[in-house]
Amino acid sequence: MFRAGFGTAPARRKSGGSPVTTVDFSIEEYLRDTLQGIAGATVCGEERGGEIGAEPAWVIDPIDGTANFAAGNPMCAINVALVANYRPVVGMIALPLLHKRISAVAGGGVLRNGEHFVRHRPHGHIGASNVGSAAVDQVSAHRRAQMLEDIVSQGLSTRITGSVGLDLAFAAEGIFDGIMNFSPFPWDNAAGALLNAEAGLVVTDLEGRPWTTRSHGIIAGSADIHHRLHRLVREN
């Protein structure tokens, strides 16, 4: 379904301005039918909505990076998380076009394609500290530009992929040293918050508090990278 529609499904604009394709709806319906009732949970998806409270709920983004997907850009993901008491307890980010699936259960470590792995950054190298995925209506253009400038001034490199889920998966793997985004939507961040925590990173909201489904934005990284990114948010 995902691969069949890649680069061919026409996109339209939703009322909020973000793109959507028929494949978004098809994948969400499939996931809803599959997950409904598992662990006694309801389902909340980006396209069809739903409630997220203290009770267990599956939170899904059928295509994270729809604009990329529609354009034939492989930087897109499928995000699925089970949340309870506002925190993720199961998370999975699938990157179908990169042939990867990053997953975790709280307390069980992080897996790539079903196998445990250790997140690794050789020699303490600071590579691509991602500060992407901040839509124009979520943060002012001036503030975003200032933070990007400040990140570069610290010797960090930015990588803006257009998919929050992919960014979070890359941070959990160690491809990115960290990530900061301003999305208020739990379907963007819930799965990745758990993956990064299970990979041993510091994960908070933009205020430095533990991430929950009620958080606005997310910062994840090693203690040093997280401190630097959080300081940038405070100073801007």
C-alpha positions as CSV (number, residue, x, y, z in Angstrom):
1,M,0.0,0.0,0.0
2,F,2.7,2.4,1.0
3,R,5.1,1.5,-1.8
4,A,2.4,1.3,-4.4
5,G,1.3,4.9,-3.8
6,F,4.8,6.3,-3.4
7,G,5.4,9.2,-5.8
8,T,2.1,8.6,-7.6
9,A,-0.7,9.4,-5.2
10,P,-1.9,13.0,-5.8
11,A,-1.9,15.2,-2.7
12,R,-4.5,17.8,-1.7
13,R,-4.5,20.4,1.0
14,K,-6.4,19.8,4.3
15,S,-8.2,22.7,5.9
16,G,-5.1,23.4,8.0
17,G,-2.9,23.6,4.9
18,S,-1.0,20.3,5.3
19,P,-1.0,17.8,2.4
20,V,-2.8,14.5,2.4
21,T,-3.3,11.7,-0.1
22,T,-5.7,8.8,-0.4
23,V,-2.9,6.5,0.8
24,D,-2.8,8.4,4.1
25,F,-6.5,7.4,4.7
26,S,-6.0,3.9,3.4
27,I,-3.1,3.2,5.7
28,E,-4.8,4.7,8.7
29,E,-8.0,2.7,8.1
30,Y,-5.9,-0.5,7.9
31,L,-4.0,0.3,11.1
32,R,-7.3,1.2,12.9
33,D,-8.8,-2.1,11.9
34,T,-5.7,-3.9,13.0
35,L,-5.1,-2.1,16.3
36,Q,-8.6,-1.3,17.6
37,G,-9.1,-3.1,20.9
38,I,-5.6,-4.5,21.3
39,A,-4.4,-3.8,24.9
40,G,-7.9,-2.5,25.5
41,A,-7.0,0.7,23.6
42,T,-8.8,3.1,21.4
43,V,-7.2,4.6,18.3
44,C,-6.3,8.2,17.5
45,G,-5.0,9.0,14.1
46,E,-3.9,12.1,12.3
47,E,-6.5,11.8,9.5
48,R,-9.6,10.5,11.4
49,G,-8.9,11.9,14.8
50,G,-9.8,10.3,18.2
51,E,-9.2,11.0,21.9
52,I,-6.0,10.7,23.9
53,G,-6.3,10.7,27.6
54,A,-5.0,8.7,30.5
55,E,-6.6,5.5,29.2
56,P,-4.6,3.4,26.7
57,A,-4.7,4.6,23.1
58,W,-2.9,3.8,19.9
59,V,-1.6,7.0,18.2
60,I,-0.8,6.7,14.5
61,D,0.5,8.9,11.7
62,P,-0.1,6.9,8.5
63,I,2.4,8.9,6.5
64,D,4.7,11.3,8.3
65,G,6.2,13.4,5.5
66,T,3.2,13.3,3.1
67,A,4.7,16.0,0.9
68,N,7.8,14.0,0.5
69,F,5.8,10.8,-0.2
70,A,3.7,12.4,-2.9
71,A,6.8,13.9,-4.5
72,G,8.7,10.7,-4.6
73,N,11.1,11.6,-1.8
74,P,11.9,8.6,0.4
75,M,12.2,10.7,3.6
76,C,8.9,9.6,5.0
77,A,7.7,7.3,7.8
78,I,4.8,5.5,9.5
79,N,4.5,6.3,13.2
80,V,2.6,4.0,15.7
81,A,2.6,4.3,19.5
82,L,0.6,2.9,22.3
83,V,0.3,5.5,25.0
84,A,-1.1,5.2,28.6
85,N,-1.3,7.8,31.3
86,Y,-0.1,10.3,28.6
87,R,3.2,8.5,28.0
88,P,4.3,6.1,25.2
89,V,4.8,2.5,26.3
90,V,5.2,0.9,22.8
91,G,6.6,2.7,19.8
92,M,7.4,1.9,16.2
93,I,8.6,4.0,13.3
94,A,8.7,2.3,10.0
95,L,10.8,3.6,7.1
96,P,9.5,1.4,4.3
97,L,11.6,3.0,1.6
98,L,14.7,2.7,3.6
99,H,13.9,-0.9,4.6
100,K,14.0,-0.1,8.3
101,R,11.7,-0.5,11.3
102,I,12.8,1.0,14.6
103,S,10.7,-0.2,17.6
104,A,10.7,-0.4,21.4
105,V,8.7,-1.4,24.4
106,A,9.2,0.6,27.5
107,G,12.1,-0.9,29.5
108,G,13.1,-3.3,26.7
109,G,15.6,-1.3,24.7
110,V,15.4,-0.2,21.1
111,L,15.3,-2.5,18.1
112,R,16.1,-2.2,14.4
113,N,14.2,-4.7,12.2
114,G,13.5,-6.8,15.3
115,E,17.1,-6.9,16.5
116,H,18.5,-5.0,19.5
117,F,21.3,-2.5,18.7
118,V,23.4,-0.1,20.5
119,R,23.2,3.5,19.4
120,H,26.7,4.6,18.5
121,R,28.4,7.9,17.7
122,P,32.2,7.3,17.0
123,H,34.7,9.3,19.0
124,G,32.1,11.7,20.4
125,H,31.7,13.2,16.9
126,I,29.1,15.9,16.6
127,G,27.5,15.4,13.2
128,A,24.0,16.3,12.3
129,S,22.1,17.7,15.2
130,N,18.7,18.0,13.6
131,V,16.4,21.0,14.2
132,G,13.9,20.4,11.5
133,S,10.2,19.9,11.1
134,A,9.0,23.2,12.6
135,A,6.1,24.3,10.4
136,V,5.6,28.0,9.8
137,D,2.4,28.1,11.9
138,Q,4.1,26.4,14.8
139,V,6.9,28.9,15.3
140,S,7.6,32.3,13.8
141,A,9.9,32.5,10.8
142,H,12.2,35.0,12.7
143,R,12.5,32.7,15.8
144,R,13.2,29.6,13.6
145,A,15.9,31.5,11.6
146,Q,17.5,32.8,14.8
147,M,17.7,29.3,16.3
148,L,19.1,27.8,13.1
149,E,21.8,30.5,13.1
150,D,22.6,29.8,16.7
151,I,22.9,26.1,16.1
152,V,25.3,26.6,13.3
153,S,27.3,29.1,15.4
154,Q,27.9,26.3,17.9
155,G,29.4,24.1,15.2
156,L,26.4,21.9,14.9
157,S,24.9,21.0,11.5
158,T,21.2,21.1,10.7
159,R,19.4,18.4,8.8
160,I,15.8,19.3,7.8
161,T,14.2,16.2,6.2
162,G,10.5,17.1,6.2
163,S,9.5,14.1,8.4
164,V,9.5,14.3,12.2
165,G,9.2,10.5,12.5
166,L,12.2,9.9,10.3
167,D,14.2,12.5,12.3
168,L,13.4,10.8,15.5
169,A,14.2,7.4,14.1
170,F,17.6,8.7,12.9
171,A,18.3,10.2,16.3
172,A,17.5,6.9,18.0
173,E,19.9,5.1,15.6
174,G,22.7,7.6,16.1
175,I,22.5,9.0,12.5
176,F,21.6,12.3,14.1
177,D,23.1,13.4,17.3
178,G,19.8,14.9,18.4
179,I,16.6,16.5,17.3
180,M,14.4,19.4,18.2
181,N,11.0,20.1,16.7
182,F,8.0,22.2,17.6
183,S,5.2,19.9,16.6
184,P,2.4,19.8,19.2
185,F,0.9,16.6,17.7
186,P,1.4,13.3,19.6
187,W,1.2,11.3,16.4
188,D,4.4,13.0,15.3
189,N,6.4,12.5,18.5
190,A,5.0,9.7,20.7
191,A,6.7,6.8,19.0
192,G,10.0,8.6,18.6
193,A,10.0,9.9,22.2
194,L,10.0,6.3,23.4
195,L,12.6,5.1,20.9
196,N,15.0,7.8,21.9
197,A,14.5,7.2,25.6
198,E,15.1,3.5,25.1
199,A,18.2,4.4,23.0
200,G,19.6,6.2,26.1
201,L,19.0,9.8,25.1
202,V,17.5,12.6,27.2
203,V,14.0,13.2,26.0
204,T,11.9,16.2,27.1
205,D,9.5,18.8,25.8
206,L,10.7,22.3,24.9
207,E,10.5,23.4,28.5
208,G,12.8,20.6,29.7
209,R,10.0,18.5,31.3
210,P,9.4,14.8,30.6
211,W,7.7,14.4,27.3
212,T,4.0,13.5,27.4
213,T,1.2,13.4,24.8
214,R,0.2,16.9,26.0
215,S,3.7,18.3,25.3
216,H,4.3,20.9,22.7
217,G,7.5,19.9,20.8
218,I,10.3,17.6,21.7
219,I,14.1,17.7,22.3
220,A,16.1,14.5,22.3
221,G,19.8,14.0,22.4
222,S,22.8,13.0,24.6
223,A,23.1,15.0,27.8
224,D,25.4,17.5,26.2
225,I,23.4,17.8,22.9
226,H,20.1,18.1,24.8
227,H,21.5,20.8,27.1
228,R,22.7,22.8,24.1
229,L,19.5,22.5,22.2
230,H,17.3,23.2,25.3
231,R,19.4,26.3,26.0
232,L,18.8,27.6,22.4
233,V,15.1,27.2,22.9
234,R,15.2,29.2,26.2
235,E,17.3,31.9,24.7
236,N,15.1,32.4,21.7
